[in-house]
Amino acid sequence: MRKTVALAIVAGFLLAGPVQAQDKKEEKPKPYRFTAFAINMNSGPRAGMVDIVLERLTTDEERDGLIAAFVEGGQNALLKALQKVRPRVGYIQTPNSLGYDLQYAYRFVNSDGTSRIVIGTDRPINFWEASRQPRTIDYPFTIIEMRLDAKGQGEGRMAAGTKISKSKDGKTIELENYGISPVALNEIKLQKR
């Protein structure tokens, strides 16, 4: 089932909303380290802690390049452009994992001090999936959205394994599976920097 997420995507993953702006206060920002309690309701409930570390934020130039890639070539071009982003913006990991690189992190700051961070990356593809090419190979993105108060606490959700396409009118981007049982990120806390 497709769910149009015009606000989350147009103002989030690729296109900026007019009220929000990227945080540009620090030349060499210290990493943002968030902890969250993740609850995955897909294929049986599972829960656990997750760390999200942002070593830097995506620049406007990088963002413009990703937008251009998507407009010109759709999901596949966006995936290739995202995989070329260097250096990474950070990583995500659970206590029992090595972590996985994140390629996109854009922070929108509202006038009241609240913020929203949208994170995107390609998702890990294992050998079996790469060699067999099942339908899941068509869902190459992981998207994370965190809504935070002025202290860096809040909640969010993560769609691991989603597909990105243009809406029929071409004005918005649709995320397939974003509204279907995403991973809930509860009790997000910004750790001391």
mmCIF file of the C-alpha atoms, coordinates in Angstrom:
data_MODEL
# 
_entry.id   MODEL 
# 
loop_
_atom_site.group_PDB 
_atom_site.id 
_atom_site.type_symbol 
_atom_site.label_atom_id 
_atom_site.label_alt_id 
_atom_site.label_comp_id 
_atom_site.label_asym_id 
_atom_site.label_entity_id 
_atom_site.label_seq_id 
_atom_site.pdbx_PDB_ins_code 
_atom_site.Cartn_x 
_atom_site.Cartn_y 
_atom_site.Cartn_z 
_atom_site.occupancy 
_atom_site.B_iso_or_equiv 
_atom_site.pdbx_formal_charge 
_atom_site.auth_seq_id 
_atom_site.auth_comp_id 
_atom_site.auth_asym_id 
_atom_site.auth_atom_id 
_atom_site.pdbx_PDB_model_num 
ATOM 1   C CA . MET A 1 1   ? 0.000  0.000   0.000   1.00 0.00 ? 1   MET A CA 1 
ATOM 2   C CA . ARG A 1 2   ? 1.316  3.416   -0.900  1.00 0.00 ? 2   ARG A CA 1 
ATOM 3   C CA . LYS A 1 3   ? 0.970  6.307   1.431   1.00 0.00 ? 3   LYS A CA 1 
ATOM 4   C CA . THR A 1 4   ? 1.686  9.816   0.262   1.00 0.00 ? 4   THR A CA 1 
ATOM 5   C CA . VAL A 1 5   ? 3.796  11.560  2.832   1.00 0.00 ? 5   VAL A CA 1 
ATOM 6   C CA . ALA A 1 6   ? 3.905  14.999  1.291   1.00 0.00 ? 6   ALA A CA 1 
ATOM 7   C CA . LEU A 1 7   ? 4.847  16.890  4.436   1.00 0.00 ? 7   LEU A CA 1 
ATOM 8   C CA . ALA A 1 8   ? 7.404  14.398  5.705   1.00 0.00 ? 8   ALA A CA 1 
ATOM 9   C CA . ILE A 1 9   ? 9.110  14.069  2.357   1.00 0.00 ? 9   ILE A CA 1 
ATOM 10  C CA . VAL A 1 10  ? 8.652  17.402  0.606   1.00 0.00 ? 10  VAL A CA 1 
ATOM 11  C CA . ALA A 1 11  ? 9.645  19.270  3.754   1.00 0.00 ? 11  ALA A CA 1 
ATOM 12  C CA . GLY A 1 12  ? 11.846 16.519  5.034   1.00 0.00 ? 12  GLY A CA 1 
ATOM 13  C CA . PHE A 1 13  ? 13.934 14.096  3.059   1.00 0.00 ? 13  PHE A CA 1 
ATOM 14  C CA . LEU A 1 14  ? 14.615 16.315  0.044   1.00 0.00 ? 14  LEU A CA 1 
ATOM 15  C CA . LEU A 1 15  ? 12.805 19.651  -0.106  1.00 0.00 ? 15  LEU A CA 1 
ATOM 16  C CA . ALA A 1 16  ? 13.012 22.313  2.611   1.00 0.00 ? 16  ALA A CA 1 
ATOM 17  C CA . GLY A 1 17  ? 9.949  23.858  4.172   1.00 0.00 ? 17  GLY A CA 1 
ATOM 18  C CA . PRO A 1 18  ? 9.853  27.668  4.252   1.00 0.00 ? 18  PRO A CA 1 
ATOM 19  C CA . VAL A 1 19  ? 9.675  27.939  8.060   1.00 0.00 ? 19  VAL A CA 1 
ATOM 20  C CA . GLN A 1 20  ? 12.580 25.642  8.787   1.00 0.00 ? 20  GLN A CA 1 
ATOM 21  C CA . ALA A 1 21  ? 16.307 25.909  8.146   1.00 0.00 ? 21  ALA A CA 1 
ATOM 22  C CA . GLN A 1 22  ? 19.461 23.815  8.434   1.00 0.00 ? 22  GLN A CA 1 
ATOM 23  C CA . ASP A 1 23  ? 21.512 24.375  11.590  1.00 0.00 ? 23  ASP A CA 1 
ATOM 24  C CA . LYS A 1 24  ? 24.665 26.249  10.475  1.00 0.00 ? 24  LYS A CA 1 
ATOM 25  C CA . LYS A 1 25  ? 25.916 27.683  13.766  1.00 0.00 ? 25  LYS A CA 1 
ATOM 26  C CA . GLU A 1 26  ? 29.003 25.528  14.181  1.00 0.00 ? 26  GLU A CA 1 
ATOM 27  C CA . GLU A 1 27  ? 31.973 25.361  11.805  1.00 0.00 ? 27  GLU A CA 1 
ATOM 28  C CA . LYS A 1 28  ? 33.148 21.984  13.142  1.00 0.00 ? 28  LYS A CA 1 
ATOM 29  C CA . PRO A 1 29  ? 30.164 20.635  15.040  1.00 0.00 ? 29  PRO A CA 1 
ATOM 30  C CA . LYS A 1 30  ? 30.597 18.090  17.777  1.00 0.00 ? 30  LYS A CA 1 
ATOM 31  C CA . PRO A 1 31  ? 28.774 14.848  17.034  1.00 0.00 ? 31  PRO A CA 1 
ATOM 32  C CA . TYR A 1 32  ? 25.139 14.522  18.031  1.00 0.00 ? 32  TYR A CA 1 
ATOM 33  C CA . ARG A 1 33  ? 24.645 11.230  19.862  1.00 0.00 ? 33  ARG A CA 1 
ATOM 34  C CA . PHE A 1 34  ? 21.080 10.109  20.378  1.00 0.00 ? 34  PHE A CA 1 
ATOM 35  C CA . THR A 1 35  ? 19.804 7.072   22.207  1.00 0.00 ? 35  THR A CA 1 
ATOM 36  C CA . ALA A 1 36  ? 16.311 5.736   21.619  1.00 0.00 ? 36  ALA A CA 1 
ATOM 37  C CA . PHE A 1 37  ? 14.156 2.788   22.572  1.00 0.00 ? 37  PHE A CA 1 
ATOM 38  C CA . ALA A 1 38  ? 13.174 1.153   19.287  1.00 0.00 ? 38  ALA A CA 1 
ATOM 39  C CA . ILE A 1 39  ? 10.032 -0.962  18.957  1.00 0.00 ? 39  ILE A CA 1 
ATOM 40  C CA . ASN A 1 40  ? 9.643  -2.991  15.755  1.00 0.00 ? 40  ASN A CA 1 
ATOM 41  C CA . MET A 1 41  ? 6.162  -4.434  15.311  1.00 0.00 ? 41  MET A CA 1 
ATOM 42  C CA . ASN A 1 42  ? 6.963  -6.121  11.985  1.00 0.00 ? 42  ASN A CA 1 
ATOM 43  C CA . SER A 1 43  ? 7.194  -9.919  12.037  1.00 0.00 ? 43  SER A CA 1 
ATOM 44  C CA . GLY A 1 44  ? 6.618  -10.127 15.767  1.00 0.00 ? 44  GLY A CA 1 
ATOM 45  C CA . PRO A 1 45  ? 7.308  -7.438  18.342  1.00 0.00 ? 45  PRO A CA 1 
ATOM 46  C CA . ARG A 1 46  ? 10.957 -6.747  19.081  1.00 0.00 ? 46  ARG A CA 1 
ATOM 47  C CA . ALA A 1 47  ? 12.422 -3.935  21.111  1.00 0.00 ? 47  ALA A CA 1 
ATOM 48  C CA . GLY A 1 48  ? 15.794 -2.623  22.178  1.00 0.00 ? 48  GLY A CA 1 
ATOM 49  C CA . MET A 1 49  ? 18.085 0.349   22.451  1.00 0.00 ? 49  MET A CA 1 
ATOM 50  C CA . VAL A 1 50  ? 19.563 2.018   19.399  1.00 0.00 ? 50  VAL A CA 1 
ATOM 51  C CA . ASP A 1 51  ? 22.297 4.658   19.093  1.00 0.00 ? 51  ASP A CA 1 
ATOM 52  C CA . ILE A 1 52  ? 22.218 7.238   16.324  1.00 0.00 ? 52  ILE A CA 1 
ATOM 53  C CA . VAL A 1 53  ? 25.410 9.266   16.016  1.00 0.00 ? 53  VAL A CA 1 
ATOM 54  C CA . LEU A 1 54  ? 25.563 12.226  13.636  1.00 0.00 ? 54  LEU A CA 1 
ATOM 55  C CA . GLU A 1 55  ? 29.156 13.320  13.026  1.00 0.00 ? 55  GLU A CA 1 
ATOM 56  C CA . ARG A 1 56  ? 28.028 16.084  10.705  1.00 0.00 ? 56  ARG A CA 1 
ATOM 57  C CA . LEU A 1 57  ? 24.933 17.334  8.917   1.00 0.00 ? 57  LEU A CA 1 
ATOM 58  C CA . THR A 1 58  ? 24.308 17.223  5.183   1.00 0.00 ? 58  THR A CA 1 
ATOM 59  C CA . THR A 1 59  ? 25.335 20.446  3.423   1.00 0.00 ? 59  THR A CA 1 
ATOM 60  C CA . ASP A 1 60  ? 22.942 22.392  1.212   1.00 0.00 ? 60  ASP A CA 1 
ATOM 61  C CA . GLU A 1 61  ? 25.137 21.541  -1.794  1.00 0.00 ? 61  GLU A CA 1 
ATOM 62  C CA . GLU A 1 62  ? 24.955 17.810  -1.060  1.00 0.00 ? 62  GLU A CA 1 
ATOM 63  C CA . ARG A 1 63  ? 21.205 18.082  -0.614  1.00 0.00 ? 63  ARG A CA 1 
ATOM 64  C CA . ASP A 1 64  ? 20.813 19.938  -3.907  1.00 0.00 ? 64  ASP A CA 1 
ATOM 65  C CA . GLY A 1 65  ? 22.810 17.177  -5.644  1.00 0.00 ? 65  GLY A CA 1 
ATOM 66  C CA . LEU A 1 66  ? 20.530 14.488  -4.206  1.00 0.00 ? 66  LEU A CA 1 
ATOM 67  C CA . ILE A 1 67  ? 17.431 16.418  -5.285  1.00 0.00 ? 67  ILE A CA 1 
ATOM 68  C CA . ALA A 1 68  ? 18.819 16.781  -8.807  1.00 0.00 ? 68  ALA A CA 1 
ATOM 69  C CA . ALA A 1 69  ? 19.637 13.068  -8.983  1.00 0.00 ? 69  ALA A CA 1 
ATOM 70  C CA . PHE A 1 70  ? 16.106 12.126  -7.965  1.00 0.00 ? 70  PHE A CA 1 
ATOM 71  C CA . VAL A 1 71  ? 14.449 14.592  -10.339 1.00 0.00 ? 71  VAL A CA 1 
ATOM 72  C CA . GLU A 1 72  ? 16.567 13.388  -13.259 1.00 0.00 ? 72  GLU A CA 1 
ATOM 73  C CA . GLY A 1 73  ? 16.664 9.648   -12.645 1.00 0.00 ? 73  GLY A CA 1 
ATOM 74  C CA . GLY A 1 74  ? 14.218 8.654   -9.916  1.00 0.00 ? 74  GLY A CA 1 
ATOM 75  C CA . GLN A 1 75  ? 14.876 6.206   -7.103  1.00 0.00 ? 75  GLN A CA 1 
ATOM 76  C CA . ASN A 1 76  ? 17.831 4.415   -8.705  1.00 0.00 ? 76  ASN A CA 1 
ATOM 77  C CA . ALA A 1 77  ? 19.713 7.637   -9.419  1.00 0.00 ? 77  ALA A CA 1 
ATOM 78  C CA . LEU A 1 78  ? 19.022 8.875   -5.893  1.00 0.00 ? 78  LEU A CA 1 
ATOM 79  C CA . LEU A 1 79  ? 20.332 5.605   -4.454  1.00 0.00 ? 79  LEU A CA 1 
ATOM 80  C CA . LYS A 1 80  ? 23.577 5.853   -6.466  1.00 0.00 ? 80  LYS A CA 1 
ATOM 81  C CA . ALA A 1 81  ? 24.078 9.506   -5.470  1.00 0.00 ? 81  ALA A CA 1 
ATOM 82  C CA . LEU A 1 82  ? 23.381 8.720   -1.814  1.00 0.00 ? 82  LEU A CA 1 
ATOM 83  C CA . GLN A 1 83  ? 25.913 5.870   -1.828  1.00 0.00 ? 83  GLN A CA 1 
ATOM 84  C CA . LYS A 1 84  ? 28.592 8.267   -3.130  1.00 0.00 ? 84  LYS A CA 1 
ATOM 85  C CA . VAL A 1 85  ? 28.210 10.790  -0.300  1.00 0.00 ? 85  VAL A CA 1 
ATOM 86  C CA . ARG A 1 86  ? 31.566 11.090  1.479   1.00 0.00 ? 86  ARG A CA 1 
ATOM 87  C CA . PRO A 1 87  ? 32.325 11.373  4.260   1.00 0.00 ? 87  PRO A CA 1 
ATOM 88  C CA . ARG A 1 88  ? 29.374 9.664   5.908   1.00 0.00 ? 88  ARG A CA 1 
ATOM 89  C CA . VAL A 1 89  ? 27.180 11.799  8.133   1.00 0.00 ? 89  VAL A CA 1 
ATOM 90  C CA . GLY A 1 90  ? 27.190 9.285   10.971  1.00 0.00 ? 90  GLY A CA 1 
ATOM 91  C CA . TYR A 1 91  ? 26.063 5.808   11.903  1.00 0.00 ? 91  TYR A CA 1 
ATOM 92  C CA . ILE A 1 92  ? 23.320 3.832   13.605  1.00 0.00 ? 92  ILE A CA 1 
ATOM 93  C CA . GLN A 1 93  ? 23.903 0.809   15.789  1.00 0.00 ? 93  GLN A CA 1 
ATOM 94  C CA . THR A 1 94  ? 22.339 -1.488  18.323  1.00 0.00 ? 94  THR A CA 1 
ATOM 95  C CA . PRO A 1 95  ? 24.266 -2.896  21.302  1.00 0.00 ? 95  PRO A CA 1 
ATOM 96  C CA . ASN A 1 96  ? 24.979 -6.148  19.406  1.00 0.00 ? 96  ASN A CA 1 
ATOM 97  C CA . SER A 1 97  ? 25.993 -4.667  16.049  1.00 0.00 ? 97  SER A CA 1 
ATOM 98  C CA . LEU A 1 98  ? 28.968 -2.928  14.490  1.00 0.00 ? 98  LEU A CA 1 
ATOM 99  C CA . GLY A 1 99  ? 26.790 -0.157  13.123  1.00 0.00 ? 99  GLY A CA 1 
ATOM 100 C CA . TYR A 1 100 ? 25.774 1.026   9.678   1.00 0.00 ? 100 TYR A CA 1 
ATOM 101 C CA . ASP A 1 101 ? 26.778 4.255   7.917   1.00 0.00 ? 101 ASP A CA 1 
ATOM 102 C CA . LEU A 1 102 ? 24.253 7.034   7.439   1.00 0.00 ? 102 LEU A CA 1 
ATOM 103 C CA . GLN A 1 103 ? 24.561 9.152   4.290   1.00 0.00 ? 103 GLN A CA 1 
ATOM 104 C CA . TYR A 1 104 ? 22.033 11.967  4.805   1.00 0.00 ? 104 TYR A CA 1 
ATOM 105 C CA . ALA A 1 105 ? 21.046 13.989  7.896   1.00 0.00 ? 105 ALA A CA 1 
ATOM 106 C CA . TYR A 1 106 ? 19.264 17.299  7.626   1.00 0.00 ? 106 TYR A CA 1 
ATOM 107 C CA . ARG A 1 107 ? 18.134 19.290  10.653  1.00 0.00 ? 107 ARG A CA 1 
ATOM 108 C CA . PHE A 1 108 ? 15.184 21.653  10.536  1.00 0.00 ? 108 PHE A CA 1 
ATOM 109 C CA . VAL A 1 109 ? 15.027 24.116  13.428  1.00 0.00 ? 109 VAL A CA 1 
ATOM 110 C CA . ASN A 1 110 ? 11.758 25.850  14.295  1.00 0.00 ? 110 ASN A CA 1 
ATOM 111 C CA . SER A 1 111 ? 11.514 29.285  15.864  1.00 0.00 ? 111 SER A CA 1 
ATOM 112 C CA . ASP A 1 112 ? 10.417 27.791  19.212  1.00 0.00 ? 112 ASP A CA 1 
ATOM 113 C CA . GLY A 1 113 ? 13.624 25.721  19.501  1.00 0.00 ? 113 GLY A CA 1 
ATOM 114 C CA . THR A 1 114 ? 12.043 22.426  18.517  1.00 0.00 ? 114 THR A CA 1 
ATOM 115 C CA . SER A 1 115 ? 13.635 20.582  15.637  1.00 0.00 ? 115 SER A CA 1 
ATOM 116 C CA . ARG A 1 116 ? 13.191 17.741  13.242  1.00 0.00 ? 116 ARG A CA 1 
ATOM 117 C CA . ILE A 1 117 ? 16.023 15.626  11.926  1.00 0.00 ? 117 ILE A CA 1 
ATOM 118 C CA . VAL A 1 118 ? 15.489 13.556  8.800   1.00 0.00 ? 118 VAL A CA 1 
ATOM 119 C CA . ILE A 1 119 ? 18.069 10.853  8.161   1.00 0.00 ? 119 ILE A CA 1 
ATOM 120 C CA . GLY A 1 120 ? 18.412 8.682   5.082   1.00 0.00 ? 120 GLY A CA 1 
ATOM 121 C CA . THR A 1 121 ? 20.703 5.947   3.860   1.00 0.00 ? 121 THR A CA 1 
ATOM 122 C CA . ASP A 1 122 ? 20.764 2.879   1.721   1.00 0.00 ? 122 ASP A CA 1 
ATOM 123 C CA . ARG A 1 123 ? 19.879 -0.223  3.673   1.00 0.00 ? 123 ARG A CA 1 
ATOM 124 C CA . PRO A 1 124 ? 22.148 -3.192  4.225   1.00 0.00 ? 124 PRO A CA 1 
ATOM 125 C CA . ILE A 1 125 ? 21.715 -5.862  1.535   1.00 0.00 ? 125 ILE A CA 1 
ATOM 126 C CA . ASN A 1 126 ? 23.002 -9.303  2.467   1.00 0.00 ? 126 ASN A CA 1 
ATOM 127 C CA . PHE A 1 127 ? 24.621 -11.752 0.038   1.00 0.00 ? 127 PHE A CA 1 
ATOM 128 C CA . TRP A 1 128 ? 21.528 -13.930 -0.305  1.00 0.00 ? 128 TRP A CA 1 
ATOM 129 C CA . GLU A 1 129 ? 19.334 -10.944 -1.180  1.00 0.00 ? 129 GLU A CA 1 
ATOM 130 C CA . ALA A 1 130 ? 21.875 -9.515  -3.639  1.00 0.00 ? 130 ALA A CA 1 
ATOM 131 C CA . SER A 1 131 ? 22.330 -12.845 -5.441  1.00 0.00 ? 131 SER A CA 1 
ATOM 132 C CA . ARG A 1 132 ? 18.660 -13.950 -5.522  1.00 0.00 ? 132 ARG A CA 1 
ATOM 133 C CA . GLN A 1 133 ? 17.143 -10.519 -6.234  1.00 0.00 ? 133 GLN A CA 1 
ATOM 134 C CA . PRO A 1 134 ? 13.800 -11.009 -4.417  1.00 0.00 ? 134 PRO A CA 1 
ATOM 135 C CA . ARG A 1 135 ? 11.160 -8.266  -4.396  1.00 0.00 ? 135 ARG A CA 1 
ATOM 136 C CA . THR A 1 136 ? 12.780 -6.728  -1.290  1.00 0.00 ? 136 THR A CA 1 
ATOM 137 C CA . ILE A 1 137 ? 15.691 -5.548  -3.436  1.00 0.00 ? 137 ILE A CA 1 
ATOM 138 C CA . ASP A 1 138 ? 13.296 -2.861  -4.755  1.00 0.00 ? 138 ASP A CA 1 
ATOM 139 C CA . TYR A 1 139 ? 13.176 -1.300  -1.258  1.00 0.00 ? 139 TYR A CA 1 
ATOM 140 C CA . PRO A 1 140 ? 16.707 0.073   -0.841  1.00 0.00 ? 140 PRO A CA 1 
ATOM 141 C CA . PHE A 1 141 ? 16.258 2.975   1.591   1.00 0.00 ? 141 PHE A CA 1 
ATOM 142 C CA . THR A 1 142 ? 16.119 3.434   5.343   1.00 0.00 ? 142 THR A CA 1 
ATOM 143 C CA . ILE A 1 143 ? 14.481 6.679   6.455   1.00 0.00 ? 143 ILE A CA 1 
ATOM 144 C CA . ILE A 1 144 ? 14.497 7.989   10.036  1.00 0.00 ? 144 ILE A CA 1 
ATOM 145 C CA . GLU A 1 145 ? 12.561 10.993  11.272  1.00 0.00 ? 145 GLU A CA 1 
ATOM 146 C CA . MET A 1 146 ? 13.088 12.395  14.770  1.00 0.00 ? 146 MET A CA 1 
ATOM 147 C CA . ARG A 1 147 ? 10.989 15.187  16.292  1.00 0.00 ? 147 ARG A CA 1 
ATOM 148 C CA . LEU A 1 148 ? 12.792 16.823  19.190  1.00 0.00 ? 148 LEU A CA 1 
ATOM 149 C CA . ASP A 1 149 ? 12.111 19.477  21.797  1.00 0.00 ? 149 ASP A CA 1 
ATOM 150 C CA . ALA A 1 150 ? 14.622 22.233  22.576  1.00 0.00 ? 150 ALA A CA 1 
ATOM 151 C CA . LYS A 1 151 ? 16.518 19.878  24.935  1.00 0.00 ? 151 LYS A CA 1 
ATOM 152 C CA . GLY A 1 152 ? 16.975 17.212  22.244  1.00 0.00 ? 152 GLY A CA 1 
ATOM 153 C CA . GLN A 1 153 ? 14.361 14.815  23.579  1.00 0.00 ? 153 GLN A CA 1 
ATOM 154 C CA . GLY A 1 154 ? 11.452 13.426  21.647  1.00 0.00 ? 154 GLY A CA 1 
ATOM 155 C CA . GLU A 1 155 ? 10.230 10.613  19.465  1.00 0.00 ? 155 GLU A CA 1 
ATOM 156 C CA . GLY A 1 156 ? 10.453 9.409   15.926  1.00 0.00 ? 156 GLY A CA 1 
ATOM 157 C CA . ARG A 1 157 ? 10.081 6.541   13.557  1.00 0.00 ? 157 ARG A CA 1 
ATOM 158 C CA . MET A 1 158 ? 12.152 4.581   11.138  1.00 0.00 ? 158 MET A CA 1 
ATOM 159 C CA . ALA A 1 159 ? 11.171 2.889   7.898   1.00 0.00 ? 159 ALA A CA 1 
ATOM 160 C CA . ALA A 1 160 ? 13.773 0.235   7.142   1.00 0.00 ? 160 ALA A CA 1 
ATOM 161 C CA . GLY A 1 161 ? 13.285 -0.978  3.605   1.00 0.00 ? 161 GLY A CA 1 
ATOM 162 C CA . THR A 1 162 ? 11.219 1.543   1.721   1.00 0.00 ? 162 THR A CA 1 
ATOM 163 C CA . LYS A 1 163 ? 10.773 2.548   -1.891  1.00 0.00 ? 163 LYS A CA 1 
ATOM 164 C CA . ILE A 1 164 ? 10.738 6.158   -3.102  1.00 0.00 ? 164 ILE A CA 1 
ATOM 165 C CA . SER A 1 165 ? 8.792  7.352   -6.133  1.00 0.00 ? 165 SER A CA 1 
ATOM 166 C CA . LYS A 1 166 ? 7.196  10.494  -7.515  1.00 0.00 ? 166 LYS A CA 1 
ATOM 167 C CA . SER A 1 167 ? 3.489  11.029  -7.040  1.00 0.00 ? 167 SER A CA 1 
ATOM 168 C CA . LYS A 1 168 ? 1.256  10.932  -10.126 1.00 0.00 ? 168 LYS A CA 1 
ATOM 169 C CA . ASP A 1 169 ? 1.174  14.724  -10.262 1.00 0.00 ? 169 ASP A CA 1 
ATOM 170 C CA . GLY A 1 170 ? 4.965  14.862  -9.875  1.00 0.00 ? 170 GLY A CA 1 
ATOM 171 C CA . LYS A 1 171 ? 4.750  17.388  -7.034  1.00 0.00 ? 171 LYS A CA 1 
ATOM 172 C CA . THR A 1 172 ? 5.468  15.151  -4.066  1.00 0.00 ? 172 THR A CA 1 
ATOM 173 C CA . ILE A 1 173 ? 7.456  12.075  -3.230  1.00 0.00 ? 173 ILE A CA 1 
ATOM 174 C CA . GLU A 1 174 ? 5.806  8.921   -2.001  1.00 0.00 ? 174 GLU A CA 1 
ATOM 175 C CA . LEU A 1 175 ? 7.380  6.482   0.411   1.00 0.00 ? 175 LEU A CA 1 
ATOM 176 C CA . GLU A 1 176 ? 5.974  3.015   0.077   1.00 0.00 ? 176 GLU A CA 1 
ATOM 177 C CA . ASN A 1 177 ? 5.642  1.309   3.466   1.00 0.00 ? 177 ASN A CA 1 
ATOM 178 C CA . TYR A 1 178 ? 6.323  4.450   5.570   1.00 0.00 ? 178 TYR A CA 1 
ATOM 179 C CA . GLY A 1 179 ? 2.896  4.351   7.187   1.00 0.00 ? 179 GLY A CA 1 
ATOM 180 C CA . ILE A 1 180 ? 2.775  0.570   7.588   1.00 0.00 ? 180 ILE A CA 1 
ATOM 181 C CA . SER A 1 181 ? 4.131  -0.451  10.999  1.00 0.00 ? 181 SER A CA 1 
ATOM 182 C CA . PRO A 1 182 ? 7.363  1.524   10.997  1.00 0.00 ? 182 PRO A CA 1 
ATOM 183 C CA . VAL A 1 183 ? 9.825  1.094   13.828  1.00 0.00 ? 183 VAL A CA 1 
ATOM 184 C CA . ALA A 1 184 ? 8.838  3.481   16.612  1.00 0.00 ? 184 ALA A CA 1 
ATOM 185 C CA . LEU A 1 185 ? 11.688 5.401   18.228  1.00 0.00 ? 185 LEU A CA 1 
ATOM 186 C CA . ASN A 1 186 ? 10.568 6.266   21.736  1.00 0.00 ? 186 ASN A CA 1 
ATOM 187 C CA . GLU A 1 187 ? 12.365 8.186   24.472  1.00 0.00 ? 187 GLU A CA 1 
ATOM 188 C CA . ILE A 1 188 ? 14.891 9.758   22.098  1.00 0.00 ? 188 ILE A CA 1 
ATOM 189 C CA . LYS A 1 189 ? 17.526 11.593  24.135  1.00 0.00 ? 189 LYS A CA 1 
ATOM 190 C CA . LEU A 1 190 ? 20.405 13.754  22.992  1.00 0.00 ? 190 LEU A CA 1 
ATOM 191 C CA . GLN A 1 191 ? 23.438 12.731  25.026  1.00 0.00 ? 191 GLN A CA 1 
ATOM 192 C CA . LYS A 1 192 ? 25.758 15.413  26.411  1.00 0.00 ? 192 LYS A CA 1 
ATOM 193 C CA . ARG A 1 193 ? 28.102 16.719  23.735  1.00 0.00 ? 193 ARG A CA 1 
# 
